C-alpha cells in the first residue's frame, strides 16, 4: 500500500450522549467508506478518559 496513511481521532463523549454519538458515528462510517480512495474505516470504543492525565502517565 504505497502512499497510504492512517488517521487517529479521539472523541470524548458525555455519558448521556453516548447512544446518540454511536448512532451518528455508524452513519458517518458508512458515508466515509463510500469516499473515493477509502480502503477501510475502523472505530474502536475505549472505556476510559484522558481528563486529568499528565503527559507520559497512563490513563
N, CA, C and O of each residue as an XYZ file, in Angstrom:
236
protein
N       0.834     -1.183      0.000
C       0.000      0.000      0.000
C       0.879      1.248      0.000
O       1.044      1.902      1.030
N       1.408      1.551     -1.097
C       2.243      2.733     -1.229
C       1.371      3.986     -1.143
O       0.248      4.019     -1.645
N       1.907      4.997     -0.504
C       1.223      6.285     -0.361
C      -0.075      6.209      0.431
O      -1.001      6.975      0.163
N      -0.164      5.304      1.398
C      -1.340      5.252      2.256
C      -1.012      5.906      3.593
O       0.161      6.097      3.914
N      -2.012      6.246      4.363
C      -1.792      6.833      5.673
C      -2.899      6.399      6.625
O      -3.957      5.923      6.213
N      -2.620      6.580      7.904
C      -3.611      6.295      8.949
C      -3.894      7.578      9.701
O      -3.005      8.409      9.889
N      -5.120      7.734     10.124
C      -5.526      8.901     10.896
C      -6.175      8.414     12.183
O      -7.016      7.516     12.158
N      -5.787      9.002     13.298
C      -6.339      8.623     14.588
C      -7.026      9.857     15.184
O      -6.442     10.938     15.255
N      -8.261      9.672     15.603
C      -9.017     10.745     16.256
C      -9.554     10.220     17.571
O      -9.987      9.071     17.656
N      -9.528     11.044     18.584
C     -10.108     10.698     19.878
C     -11.350     11.550     20.093
O     -11.307     12.771     19.947
N     -12.437     10.911     20.436
C     -13.679     11.602     20.755
C     -14.013     11.293     22.208
O     -14.095     10.130     22.604
N     -14.201     12.330     22.987
C     -14.652     12.130     24.358
C     -16.114     12.542     24.416
O     -16.456     13.702     24.184
N     -16.972     11.577     24.730
C     -18.418     11.772     24.659
C     -19.001     11.779     26.064
O     -18.664     10.938     26.897
N     -19.870     12.730     26.308
C     -20.551     12.776     27.598
C     -21.409     11.518     27.751
O     -22.027     11.069     26.786
N     -21.450     10.952     28.947
C     -22.196      9.700     29.161
C     -23.654      9.753     28.700
O     -24.177      8.756     28.201
N     -24.306     10.886     28.858
C     -25.710     10.979     28.461
C     -25.894     11.131     26.952
O     -27.026     11.090     26.469
N     -24.816     11.305     26.204
C     -24.872     11.444     24.747
C     -24.297     10.229     24.019
O     -24.164     10.253     22.795
N     -23.956      9.175     24.749
C     -23.278      8.024     24.179
C     -24.094      7.329     23.088
O     -23.559      7.046     22.016
N     -25.350      7.054     23.332
C     -26.187      6.366     22.342
C     -26.330      7.229     21.088
O     -26.237      6.725     19.969
N     -26.555      8.521     21.279
C     -26.675      9.438     20.145
C     -25.377      9.462     19.320
O     -25.422      9.449     18.090
N     -24.232      9.496     19.995
C     -22.937      9.508     19.308
C     -22.705      8.211     18.543
O     -22.282      8.247     17.388
N     -22.972      7.081     19.160
C     -22.739      5.797     18.499
C     -23.629      5.635     17.266
O     -23.206      5.032     16.280
N     -24.825      6.150     17.306
C     -25.706      6.125     16.140
C     -25.125      7.010     15.033
O     -25.083      6.618     13.867
N     -24.686      8.188     15.411
C     -24.118      9.126     14.449
C     -22.828      8.590     13.830
O     -22.641      8.705     12.619
N     -21.948      8.017     14.619
C     -20.664      7.543     14.113
C     -20.850      6.368     13.155
O     -20.046      6.192     12.240
N     -21.883      5.570     13.345
C     -22.201      4.483     12.412
C     -22.575      5.055     11.048
O     -22.126      4.557     10.016
N     -23.387      6.089     11.049
C     -23.774      6.757      9.807
C     -22.558      7.384      9.130
O     -22.393      7.278      7.915
N     -21.715      8.033      9.916
C     -20.515      8.671      9.379
C     -19.587      7.633      8.763
O     -19.054      7.855      7.676
N     -19.386      6.514      9.432
C     -18.506      5.458      8.913
C     -19.015      4.940      7.575
O     -18.225      4.735      6.653
N     -20.312      4.727      7.456
C     -20.889      4.249      6.191
C     -20.623      5.242      5.064
O     -20.303      4.839      3.945
N     -20.752      6.532      5.349
C     -20.516      7.553      4.331
C     -19.031      7.666      3.992
O     -18.679      7.860      2.829
N     -18.161      7.548      4.986
C     -16.723      7.630      4.726
C     -16.236      6.466      3.876
O     -15.344      6.643      3.045
N     -16.800      5.287      4.067
C     -16.404      4.110      3.282
C     -16.703      4.291      1.797
O     -16.074      3.646      0.959
N     -17.647      5.152      1.465
C     -18.021      5.379      0.076
C     -17.149      6.426     -0.605
O     -17.260      6.621     -1.816
N     -16.279      7.106      0.148
C     -15.427      8.137     -0.432
C     -14.348      7.528     -1.315
O     -13.803      6.472     -0.995
N     -14.042      8.185     -2.415
C     -13.032      7.704     -3.330
C     -11.679      7.584     -2.609
O     -11.251      8.506     -1.914
N     -11.035      6.462     -2.784
C      -9.726      6.238     -2.181
C      -9.768      5.618     -0.794
O      -8.725      5.244     -0.258
N     -10.941      5.502     -0.208
C     -11.048      4.899      1.123
C     -10.810      3.399      1.035
O     -11.431      2.708      0.227
N      -9.916      2.907      1.865
C      -9.633      1.476      1.901
C     -10.419      0.811      3.021
O     -11.024     -0.242      2.820
N     -10.411      1.422      4.197
C     -11.111      0.840      5.337
C     -11.302      1.902      6.415
O     -10.512      2.839      6.520
N     -12.336      1.753      7.199
C     -12.637      2.623      8.338
C     -12.874      1.736      9.542
O     -13.622      0.762      9.464
N     -12.238      2.069     10.658
C     -12.457      1.318     11.897
C     -12.642      2.307     13.050
O     -11.938      3.312     13.146
N     -13.579      2.007     13.897
C     -13.783      2.777     15.116
C     -13.669      1.818     16.291
O     -14.229      0.722     16.262
N     -12.947      2.229     17.318
C     -12.726      1.401     18.500
C     -13.245      2.168     19.708
O     -12.940      3.348     19.880
N     -14.013      1.510     20.524
C     -14.563      2.141     21.721
C     -13.623      1.903     22.892
O     -13.273      0.764     23.203
N     -13.219      2.993     23.538
C     -12.365      2.898     24.723
C     -13.219      3.240     25.938
O     -14.170      4.016     25.840
N     -12.878      2.664     27.073
C     -13.714      2.844     28.260
C     -13.044      3.673     29.346
O     -13.375      3.539     30.524
N     -12.108      4.524     28.959
C     -11.501      5.417     29.928
C     -11.315      6.778     29.286
O     -11.362      6.909     28.063
N     -11.106      7.780     30.105
C     -10.954      9.144     29.609
C      -9.521      9.613     29.804
O      -8.729      8.971     30.493
N      -9.205     10.738     29.189
C      -7.875     11.309     29.326
C      -7.901     12.593     30.149
O      -6.886     13.283     30.241
N      -9.018     12.918     30.738
C      -9.094     14.107     31.602
C      -8.197     13.953     32.816
O      -8.247     12.936     33.508
N      -7.391     14.943     33.071
C      -6.572     14.948     34.271
C      -5.339     14.076     34.193
O      -4.648     13.922     35.200
N      -5.033     13.505     33.053
C      -3.853     12.641     32.909
C      -2.694     13.527     32.476
O      -2.808     14.293     31.519
N      -1.595     13.418     33.178
C      -0.412     14.190     32.835
C       0.336     13.508     31.686
O       0.263     12.290     31.528
N       1.039     14.287     30.903
C       1.791     13.763     29.770
C       2.744     12.657     30.220
O       3.513     12.844     31.163
N       2.693     11.509     29.549
C       3.560     10.396     29.870
C       2.999      9.435     30.910
O       3.568      8.365     31.127
N       1.908      9.791     31.548
C       1.281      8.943     32.573
C       0.190      8.078     31.930
O      -0.459      8.517     30.980
N      -0.018      6.862     32.432
C      -1.111      6.046     31.883
C      -2.473      6.629     32.263
O      -2.593      7.292     33.294
N      -3.496      6.391     31.445
C      -4.829      6.925     31.742
C      -5.453      6.211     32.927
O      -6.576      6.531     33.318
